[in-house]
Amino acid sequence: MALSLSNFLVCLIALLPKGLPSAIAATVTHDFNVGWVRGNPDGMAERSVIGINGQWPLPLLNFTKGDRVIINLHNKLGNQSTSAHFHGLYQNGTNDMDGPVGVTQCDVPPGHSMTYNFTVDQPGTYWYHSHTRGQYPDGWRGQFIIHDPENPFRGQFDEEMAFTVSDWYHDEMPGLLTDFISHKNPTGAEPVPNSALMNDTQNFTVAVEPGKTYFFRLTNIGAFAGQYFWIEGHRMRIIEVDGVYTQPAETDMIYLTTAQRYGFLVTMKENSSSNFAMVSSMDESLFDVVPPTLNPNVTGWLMYDASAPKPVASPIEAFHPFDDFSLVPEDGLELFDHVDYSFNLDLKMDNLGDGANYAFFNDVTYVTPVVPTLYSVLTTGDKASEAAVYGAYTNSYVLNKGDIVEIVLNNDDGGKHPFHLHGHNFQTVYRAPAGSGFYNASDDHSFPAAPMRRDTLMVNPNGNFAIRFRADNPGESAPSAQNPSALLMNEQESGSSTATSTGTWPLALLQP
Ligand SMILES: [Cu+2]
């Protein structure tokens, strides 16, 4: 994929512990001229897509832990506002760089610019995308990799490579959204994608060498569809989920909700002159109606021999993906067994007086506040610690810095839904099977000793989950040279945390 971004480096010497490879923390600057270009990734329908600097697919961005990232966003769309979010980055101390419109910033109108400036202190597989309404599936999304000089699996692979899977629509989002949240769609049926993509194409190939071990980083950058992923004739050894290293776990198949990432090692066969299919298959259980013409699968290939044929993928009988709940973090961080603050979010889908279908937490459907939540934190003085100042339709909870917070999510809907927490990863302490109903704290739950941590998690249909995290990322920061847009200083050790979700139609795209 061509990189036509103007990069320049301002180098700083980083002090590294003895014995590690020397590295320098750099300042990496990208100019993002966001504008419309033409694209036809599935070969079935050319359409307008949102590109950067005249190009689409968007560039794979590579950084090294410790780098300062400066992204000069210039909105050249002409007809739509925009924003940029860096999914999974904590933005601890730079909360105003997080991107969600109405939470940490206002939209960037056409013809205007915004500079995102932050340090990447966490290694792993992330992605970047517009956080303006449902804009990103029009193409405005790509992978964001932070390389780790101290990767604990460093000696166990020869090369690393990042690629994506996604769903794809032939129609543009503004029209799809209008039809989706409409009295004409009272059941809230989500738009069904037209096809699936692997690395924004349907002809993706990876040149591999026999015997080598590769570290693949896979991200579901789609709008809606979860994806089953497998590689014929090869096993995957999972070592990372959502930026968190895991104890190695072997599997033949993984399932990625939208916005989830997996890092896994794959060792090539010692002798092979044939090529092998890599398949991603959209989770059709999410679709209310499956059009007869829809091909839910997309195939890519591990290419041992470029002159050999690319085999058609074999059909499979059933999907048996790896259960991510069984993962153990590589650092062994133990269960937060003392909870300071716990609250429930009860999810349901229901209709309002306009006849359209909305998603609700605790009987409230989110309405983007006119004043972004972070600005309210900074301007309401003593009242900043009262949840009510953030608006009656935001489901705000004010957390105390340092507390261990538990969120119980009860799914009163018959669909699967992924949830994403900004600014933290969380321990997944409990996840009920489909049909379990609401979480009952007085039941005898046995929690994992060292729960998996990640930033995006799926709740099962009519199921529930409980997650725990340390509230160590206050949603405010002092003005500084790196952070000139924080206008007011607030010394209180509390911040607002707005429960939002991403990547799932009913939850991310709530407009009145
Ligand atoms: Cu995010």
Residues whose N, C-alpha, C, O or C-beta is under 5 A from the ligand:
A	BS01	CU	H87 G88
